[in-house]
Amino acid sequence: MAVPEETLWEMKPRTLAKHQILRLYLSAWFPILGQYNQTVLYVDGFSGPGRYKNGEDGSPIIALKEGLKYKEILTTTHLRFLFIDERLDRITHLEQELTMLPKPNNFSVYVGNGSFDEEIKPILEQLNQSKKNPIPTFAFIDPFGFKGFPFSTVNNLLTNNKTEIFVNLMADAINRFLEHPDEQITQHIIEAFGTNEVLEIAKKGGDRITKLRLLYQQQLRNCARFVRYFEMRDDKNRPIYYLFFATNHPLGHVKMKESFWKVDPQGGFKFSDATNPNQQILFEMDTAAPTLADLLQEKYYLHQRVKVEEIEQFVNDETAFIRSHMVNALKLLENDNKIQVDSKKQDGKTRSKGVFSNEVIVNFVERPPQPPQPPQPSQLTLF
């Protein structure tokens, strides 16, 4: 993907999808965190000019508008916004855009012209000083390449237990430069991953894009409890970058999964420029319910009596699915007589058929389907 040289450039369909995820998540993040914390911080590490060539909002304007939606319920919360970009022309344009949005007194907007890695250092110092009362922070890191967001900085951000990151890993660009003769370029790649292991991927062959994704995923899991990714593809349906979300908060994990499912209802957590983002999905095959039903059978058949609250925690924390998928999966299992449900809930109230509130008790009565076993040697026929 060519890096645009102009101040404003045209928005790609995949960028629209990326911004839909961001908008959906922030619409949950601001009101939830803002009501229970004195200060919340939003950081946009590669902010750009705040506007695209055809007038679409850029990520800084999206974030600010989402915060402003909740200004009436966040009157006692200090909302801080930090927008960073290396290009002075883009920062200048962003400042002009920001003047057009009226902001209440509890909104503070800071604009930094410089590298993300340098401009974020004072913020990291503040976050480290407030570890006893951490400031909820959302950091959107969306570079064009792989320079300027070393993994050490990502790791430092995530040491604050209330920090979440949403980072764009340009896997296709990294793959093309893995064997570059300029050591300065490959050093940027090493810094982005936080390990020399990334250069070994070029030597081993195979699906290098997937291996890059797996390595970065592994690195994030070393410093965050929950890690999810969303794959973006070009107009030829080739993977070009991954949006990684990392958090230590179970609710943040659930809300980001919900955002992913809204942008990709078919559940592949992918968006491709080869598809039409404006085309309405008239119907879809719901593969989530049967897939999750099999997973629940595999998980719980040895623990036959389980409260729905426990099942939901498993679904939320350890799978890509969300509560609505769990309910549909349990309905499917009940209709197929693969589970039995107590007529009384744990609180003693009568349970209605097809309803799976947290107090409902589920009995898994059937083992999950077993994969076919290979024939034993005595059964083999040689020709």
Buried (B, 14 or more C-beta within 10 A) or exposed (E): EEEEEEBBBEBBBBBBBBBBBBBBBBBBBBBBBBEEBEBBBBBBBBBBBBBBEEEBBBBBBBBBBBBBBBBEEBEEBBBBBBBBBBBEEBBBBBBEBBEEBEBEEBBEBEBBBBBBBEBBEEBBEBBEEEEEEBBBBBBBBBBBBBBBBBBEBBBBBBBBEBBBBBBBBBBBBBBEBBEEEEEEBBEBBBBBBBBEEBBEBBEEEEEBBEBBBEBBBEBBEEBBBBBBBBBBBBEEEEBBBBBBBBBBBEEBBBBBBBBBBEBBEEBEBBBBBEBEBEEEEEEEEBEBBBBBBBBBBEBBBEEEEBBBEEBBEBBBEEBBBBBEBBBBBBBBBBEEEBBBBBEEBBEEEEBEEEEBBBBBBBEBEBEBEEEEEEEEEEEEEEE
